[in-house]
Amino acid sequence: MRIFSSFTTIVLFLVSLLCVAQGQVKWELLKHEGRDYVSMENVKQFYRFQSMKREGNRITMTARNLVFQLKVGDQEIQFNGVKFICTYPVIETSGKLAISRIDLTKLVDPVLRPSYIARAGQFRTVVLDPGHGGKDAGAVNQYGTEKAYNLRVATELRRLLMQRGFKVVMTRTSDVYLTLQERVDLANALKEPAIFISIHFNAGSRSARGVETFTLSPQGVAHYGKGLKSSDFQLLNGNQHDSANIALATAVHGQVIRCLGKANTFDRGIKRARYSVLTGVKHPAILLEGGFMSHGYEARLIANPQYIAAVARGVCDAVVLYQKAVNGRRANSASSRVPHQ
Ligand SMILES: [Zn+2]
């Protein structure tokens, strides 16, 4: 089995290290189905993309170290090959290509300018939450249980992070059962700034495969795959970190896929959800689904300790990258506004 040849991958995944310059733009808001949109021309000017090309429905914008790809009518966008699922599709209205304002402010901007996220870099503590445990096995296949795989990743990741000087707090270090609220309470009892990473493996239809990373849905954004409900408009604990959440997810998702090697996995994208651990934790938080235990090929890969080690390495690299990115120098902030809600 030839796996984990990540160093031969030329594709850039260091999205979270980008800190693009921004120009002076008079943002023009476009209305579509009652929502605000901004034109891609505005986006191009503000982030100083050098070019914007359109082929059919596909749009490609390039800057010095960045390729931004979108498709009219589609919620999926990519930055340097890393996939994100927007809240609303990219549209064309009165001859203008446009992206929704909520996707600009809650996704595009924090990903492109992580150093603008206030106070995000001041943490030394990482909370690791291996999902399930005890009577709750999570997904199960012929090779093992999700609760055991989650704990293996977390244990290896703790070792790597401690080598890099981080303090690591685990919600569990053995095969014990904890409720979701107990995990949240444990993280929220910490006095110091921290980040929270929940580790899971997936199960689904036999053909479903790949890695996906979830962050809390911003206010007014549905849980992935579900319709918008009135409760989606409540502001939750985790929403204070909307920008940090998506920046952390970008780093983790990109680095895990890089460490696994694009040939060995499938990028399902960064998505929004209202899982309890994401809604309740007061720190920037993400939930990683590291592959499908219900997929024949991925089930065998996940059972291989090299795969577990690669996931742990990816997350550790990501935490280091994320911290560097959010600590980056802010540029002249007076001209740096995107049209927030
Ligand atoms: Zn799980």
Boltz pocket constraint, residues with backbone or C-beta under 6 A from the ligand:
constraints:
  - pocket:
      binder: B
      contacts: [[A, 131], [A, 132], [A, 138], [A, 139], [A, 146], [A, 199], [A, 200], [A, 201]]
      max_distance: 6.0
